[in-house]
Amino acid sequence: MAGTPVRRADVTIRTAAEAEQDARDAARRADVGLKVTAVTLLWLVSVSLLLGFGLTTRDAGATNAAAALVAIVLPFVGAVIATRNRMPVLGGVYVVVTLAMATLVVIVPALGILWAAA
């Protein structure tokens, strides 16, 4: 053992480039987190306002269509922001949210048509 050379894997000394890369990665993660949070808040507020406005008007076709579009597009934007910035888990979460919203956009009007026929 005394004659064995020391390998890079045996020593945990970080180079200056690795420390700089860690600082850049932390800043990038914070920036992506803020962008995704902003998109999420915009999504929640806009869909809530559009649906509330649609429920209080007599002819809410265009308002409900805009709410459906926003409900699908904004989570997708969050997924794109996350995956383009090398955060695949967060991007995957937003893809699942997008698919859930798309499913609701298709199912809710179909149920409304079924309830109106009954």
Summary of the structure (lengths in Angstrom):
residues: 118
radius of gyration: 23.6
end to end distance: 83.3
largest distance: 86.3
contacts: 272
relative contact order: 0.09
helix: 83%
strand: 0%
